[in-house]
Amino acid sequence: MIYKKILVTGSSGVLGSALKETAKNHSGRNFTFLEAQDCDLTDTNKTLNIVKSIKPDAILHLAAVSGGIGLGMKHQASLLRDNMLMAINILEAARKCKIRKTVMALSSGMYPPNAPLPLNEASIHEGYPHESFYGYFFAKRMVDPAIRAYREEYGINIIGLIPNGIFGENDNYNFDDAPMLPSLIRRFYENRENDSEIVVWGDGTPLREYTYSKDIAKIYMWALDNYDDDQCLNVGSIEENSICEIAIMIADILSIDKKRIIFDATKPKGVFRKSTDNSRFLALSDFKYTSFRKALEKTIKWFIDSYENHHETIRLYSKSKEKP
């Protein structure tokens, strides 16, 4: 089934920006891209009213309050609250407006740290998520039972996709709440012409899977047209690199001496490894991912051009929301 009128929330984020680019290859469809200033999705009535006014065939719900470990350490409650409110409000709007299909975003970080590797979709609820970001992870984990419940009780078509670390052009580079990878890109770039040490949190050993945002955007469009199962689906690349390897790659691309990189083992480093099992997705789609190195080069090239020539386009605002 082809959905002609598609509402995308969170369109200013790294994935939403990539979907704007991907949408250019879908000329037969009409996309509406919502940003945070267009509607407060934590407000039930505002969410319902904007969905009613747009009247989409499908919703791709990407909006989230998220970031790096520093954000999680300060705002566990608001991360839990805001992400759960947005998810439930979107589901309620989809139900009341009889939206034909809704795609919800989860996160591979929600998996229990002690779950068997690689992380399989059946392991979502088999333990507590990592304490560093548990507010956000629990909110994302609850999307899984919400999908099942809304499908069973109301008979509406809702699916859930589980990406891992998403990165690419138009990422969040604010030091206060940026994820690890864009934070490193900015820090390395801004110190490329001096001789100071470049400090990276942790000991550099943890392994991470990252997927290029434009790949995930293509996957969302594939899932919109081809996936209707109630089982949430791991969709990220399984290519792994240690944080040390990632830091060295960034240094190499920016022509920085890797001897300047210092790892601060007194800082939190998160889960050592959280490799995912994407075999179900690949069996259905035969998708080909962009290699991490190639995607990193593209991202850094965009960052340099934006920083030097279009500074106002770089996202430096805080994602945390202060509410009484």
C-alpha positions as CSV (number, residue, x, y, z in Angstrom):
1,M,0.0,0.0,0.0
2,I,1.3,3.4,-0.9
3,Y,0.7,6.3,1.5
4,K,0.4,9.6,-0.3
5,K,0.1,12.2,2.6
6,I,2.7,11.7,5.3
7,L,3.2,13.7,8.5
8,V,6.8,13.6,9.9
9,T,7.4,14.8,13.5
10,G,10.8,15.9,14.8
11,S,11.8,17.1,11.3
12,S,14.6,19.4,12.6
13,G,16.5,16.4,14.1
14,V,19.2,14.5,12.4
15,L,16.8,11.8,11.1
16,G,14.0,14.2,10.2
17,S,16.5,16.3,8.2
18,A,17.6,13.2,6.3
19,L,13.9,12.3,5.6
20,K,13.5,15.7,4.0
21,E,16.2,14.8,1.6
22,T,14.8,11.3,1.0
23,A,11.3,12.8,0.4
24,K,12.7,14.5,-2.8
25,N,12.9,11.0,-4.3
26,H,9.2,10.4,-3.6
27,S,7.6,12.9,-6.0
28,G,4.2,11.2,-5.8
29,R,3.8,11.9,-2.1
30,N,2.9,15.0,0.0
31,F,5.0,15.4,3.1
32,T,4.4,17.7,6.1
33,F,7.4,18.2,8.3
34,L,6.7,19.3,11.9
35,E,9.4,21.0,14.0
36,A,9.2,21.6,17.8
37,Q,8.0,25.2,17.3
38,D,5.1,24.1,15.1
39,C,3.4,22.1,17.9
40,D,4.1,21.0,21.5
41,L,3.5,17.3,21.1
42,T,3.5,16.8,24.9
43,D,0.2,18.7,24.8
44,T,-2.7,16.3,24.1
45,N,-5.1,18.8,22.6
46,K,-2.5,20.5,20.4
47,T,-1.3,17.2,19.1
48,L,-4.8,16.1,18.2
49,N,-5.7,19.4,16.6
50,I,-2.6,19.5,14.3
51,V,-3.1,16.0,13.2
52,K,-6.8,16.8,12.5
53,S,-5.8,19.8,10.5
54,I,-3.2,18.0,8.3
55,K,-5.3,14.8,7.8
56,P,-2.4,12.6,6.9
57,D,-2.6,9.0,5.6
58,A,0.4,8.1,7.7
59,I,2.6,9.5,10.5
60,L,6.3,9.0,11.0
61,H,6.9,9.9,14.6
62,L,10.5,10.9,15.0
63,A,10.2,13.7,17.6
64,A,12.1,13.0,20.9
65,V,13.9,14.7,23.7
66,S,17.3,13.0,23.7
67,G,21.0,13.6,23.8
68,G,24.2,12.4,25.5
69,I,25.0,11.0,28.9
70,G,25.3,14.5,30.4
71,L,21.7,15.2,29.5
72,G,20.5,11.9,31.0
73,M,22.3,12.6,34.3
74,K,20.5,15.8,34.8
75,H,17.0,15.2,33.4
76,Q,15.9,11.6,33.9
77,A,12.3,12.6,34.9
78,S,11.7,15.1,32.1
79,L,13.2,12.7,29.5
80,L,10.8,10.0,30.7
81,R,7.8,12.4,30.9
82,D,8.2,14.2,27.6
83,N,9.0,11.2,25.5
84,M,6.1,9.2,26.9
85,L,3.7,12.1,26.6
86,M,4.6,12.6,22.9
87,A,4.3,8.9,22.1
88,I,0.9,8.5,23.7
89,N,-0.4,11.8,22.2
90,I,0.6,10.6,18.8
91,L,-1.0,7.2,19.3
92,E,-4.2,8.8,20.5
93,A,-4.3,11.3,17.6
94,A,-3.7,8.4,15.2
95,R,-6.6,6.5,16.8
96,K,-9.1,9.4,16.9
97,C,-8.2,10.6,13.4
98,K,-8.2,7.0,11.9
99,I,-4.7,7.4,10.5
100,R,-4.0,4.4,8.2
101,K,-0.5,3.8,9.4
102,T,1.8,5.1,12.1
103,V,5.5,4.4,12.5
104,M,7.0,4.8,15.9
105,A,10.7,5.1,16.8
106,L,12.3,3.2,19.7
107,S,16.0,3.0,20.6
108,S,18.6,0.2,20.9
109,G,19.7,1.8,24.1
110,M,16.6,0.6,25.8
111,Y,17.8,-3.0,25.8
112,P,19.0,-4.4,29.2
113,P,22.8,-4.2,29.5
114,N,22.9,-7.9,30.5
115,A,20.7,-9.2,27.7
116,P,22.3,-11.8,25.4
117,L,24.3,-10.4,22.5
118,P,23.5,-9.6,19.8
119,L,20.4,-7.9,21.1
120,N,17.3,-9.5,19.7
121,E,13.8,-7.9,19.6
122,A,12.5,-10.5,22.0
123,S,14.9,-9.2,24.7
124,I,13.4,-5.7,25.0
125,H,11.9,-6.2,28.5
126,E,14.3,-8.7,30.0
127,G,15.9,-6.5,32.6
128,Y,16.4,-2.8,33.6
129,P,17.9,-0.5,31.0
130,H,21.3,1.2,31.6
131,E,21.2,3.7,34.5
132,S,22.9,6.5,32.6
133,F,19.9,7.3,30.5
134,Y,17.1,5.2,32.1
135,G,14.4,7.9,31.8
136,Y,14.7,8.1,28.0
137,F,15.2,4.3,27.6
138,F,12.1,3.4,29.7
139,A,10.1,5.9,27.6
140,K,11.2,4.3,24.4
141,R,10.8,0.8,25.8
142,M,7.1,1.5,26.6
143,V,6.4,2.2,22.9
144,D,6.6,-1.6,22.4
145,P,3.6,-2.6,24.6
146,A,1.8,0.6,23.5
147,I,2.0,-0.6,19.9
148,R,0.6,-4.0,20.7
149,A,-2.1,-2.6,22.9
150,Y,-3.4,-0.1,20.4
151,R,-3.3,-2.7,17.6
152,E,-5.2,-5.2,19.6
153,E,-7.8,-2.9,21.1
154,Y,-8.4,-0.5,18.3
155,G,-7.3,-2.4,15.2
156,I,-5.0,0.3,13.9
157,N,-1.8,-0.2,11.9
158,I,1.2,0.9,14.1
159,I,4.7,-0.4,13.8
160,G,7.9,0.2,15.7
161,L,11.5,0.6,14.4
162,I,14.6,0.3,16.6
163,P,17.6,2.2,15.2
164,N,20.9,2.3,17.0
165,G,23.1,5.4,17.1
166,I,22.0,7.7,14.3
167,F,24.4,10.3,13.0
168,G,24.9,12.5,9.9
169,E,24.4,16.0,8.6
170,N,22.2,18.4,10.7
171,D,23.0,16.6,14.0
172,N,23.0,18.2,17.4
173,Y,26.4,19.7,18.2
174,N,25.6,21.5,21.5
175,F,28.1,20.4,24.1
176,D,25.5,20.5,26.9
177,D,23.4,17.7,25.5
178,A,24.9,16.4,22.2
179,P,25.4,12.6,21.8
180,M,29.0,11.4,21.8
181,L,29.8,11.4,18.1
182,P,28.7,14.9,17.1
183,S,30.2,16.2,20.3
184,L,33.6,14.7,19.4
185,I,33.4,16.0,15.8
186,R,32.9,19.6,17.1
187,R,35.6,19.3,19.8
188,F,38.2,17.9,17.4
189,Y,37.4,20.5,14.8
190,E,37.6,23.4,17.1
191,N,40.9,22.3,18.4
192,R,42.5,21.2,15.2
193,E,44.9,24.1,14.9
194,N,46.4,24.1,18.4
195,D,48.5,21.6,20.3
196,S,46.2,21.1,23.3
197,E,45.1,17.6,24.5
198,I,41.7,16.5,23.2
199,V,39.9,14.8,26.1
200,V,37.4,11.9,25.4
201,W,35.2,10.6,28.2
202,G,35.8,7.0,29.3
203,D,38.7,4.7,28.5
204,G,37.9,4.4,24.8
205,T,37.1,0.6,24.9
206,P,33.3,0.5,24.6
207,L,32.0,-0.7,21.2
208,R,29.3,1.3,19.4
209,E,27.1,0.7,16.3
210,Y,26.3,3.8,14.3
211,T,24.1,4.1,11.3
212,Y,24.1,7.0,8.8
213,S,20.9,9.1,9.0
214,K,20.2,8.9,5.3
215,D,20.2,5.1,5.5
216,I,17.7,5.2,8.4
217,A,15.5,7.6,6.4
218,K,15.4,5.2,3.5
219,I,14.6,2.4,5.9
220,Y,11.7,4.3,7.4
221,M,10.2,4.8,3.9
222,W,10.7,1.1,3.2
223,A,9.0,0.1,6.4
224,L,6.1,2.5,5.7
225,D,5.4,0.6,2.5
226,N,6.5,-2.9,3.4
227,Y,6.4,-3.8,7.1
228,D,3.1,-4.3,9.0
229,D,4.1,-6.7,11.8
230,D,3.4,-6.0,15.5
231,Q,6.9,-7.0,16.4
232,C,9.3,-4.0,16.7
233,L,12.2,-4.3,14.3
234,N,15.9,-3.7,14.7
235,V,17.0,-1.7,11.7
236,G,20.5,-0.3,12.4
237,S,23.8,-1.3,10.9
238,I,25.7,-3.9,12.9
239,E,29.2,-2.4,12.0
240,E,31.0,-1.9,15.3
241,N,33.8,0.5,16.2
242,S,35.3,1.3,19.6
243,I,35.1,4.8,20.9
244,C,38.9,4.9,20.6
245,E,38.7,3.9,16.9
246,I,36.1,6.5,16.3
247,A,38.2,9.2,17.9
248,I,41.2,8.2,15.8
249,M,39.1,8.2,12.6
250,I,37.9,11.8,13.3
251,A,41.4,12.9,14.0
252,D,42.6,11.3,10.8
253,I,39.9,12.9,8.7
254,L,40.7,16.3,10.2
255,S,44.5,15.7,10.0
256,I,45.0,15.9,13.7
257,D,47.8,14.1,15.5
258,K,46.2,11.1,17.3
259,K,48.7,11.4,20.1
260,R,46.8,14.4,21.3
261,I,43.8,12.2,22.2
262,I,43.5,11.6,25.9
263,F,40.9,9.3,27.4
264,D,39.5,10.3,30.8
265,A,38.7,7.0,32.6
266,T,37.2,8.9,35.6
267,K,34.2,9.9,33.4
268,P,31.3,7.5,32.7
269,K,31.6,5.4,29.6
270,G,28.2,3.7,29.4
271,V,27.6,0.1,28.4
272,F,30.7,-1.7,27.1
273,R,28.9,-3.3,24.1
274,K,25.3,-3.3,22.8
275,S,25.5,-5.1,19.4
276,T,22.1,-5.6,17.8
277,D,20.6,-8.4,15.6
278,N,19.2,-6.9,12.4
279,S,18.8,-10.3,10.7
280,R,15.0,-10.1,10.5
281,F,15.2,-6.7,8.8
282,L,17.8,-7.8,6.3
283,A,15.9,-11.0,5.5
284,L,12.9,-8.8,4.5
285,S,14.7,-5.9,2.8
286,D,18.3,-6.9,1.7
287,F,19.3,-3.4,2.7
288,K,22.8,-2.2,2.0
289,Y,24.3,0.2,4.6
290,T,26.7,3.1,4.0
291,S,30.0,2.2,5.7
292,F,30.7,4.1,9.0
293,R,34.0,5.6,7.6
294,K,32.3,6.9,4.4
295,A,29.3,8.3,6.4
296,L,31.7,9.9,8.9
297,E,33.6,11.6,6.1
298,K,30.4,13.0,4.6
299,T,29.2,14.3,8.0
300,I,32.5,16.0,8.8
301,K,32.6,17.6,5.4
302,W,29.1,19.0,6.0
303,F,30.1,20.2,9.5
304,I,33.2,22.0,8.3
305,D,31.3,23.7,5.5
306,S,28.4,24.7,7.8
307,Y,30.7,25.9,10.6
308,E,32.8,28.0,8.3
309,N,30.2,29.3,5.8
310,H,26.7,28.8,7.3
311,H,27.3,28.9,11.1
312,E,23.7,29.7,11.8
313,T,22.6,26.3,10.4
314,I,24.4,24.3,13.1
315,R,22.2,23.1,15.9
316,L,23.6,24.5,19.2
317,Y,20.4,24.8,21.2
318,S,19.6,22.7,24.3
319,K,17.1,19.9,24.0
320,S,16.2,19.7,27.7
321,K,12.9,21.2,28.6
322,E,12.3,22.9,32.0
323,K,8.8,22.5,33.3
324,P,7.4,23.0,36.8
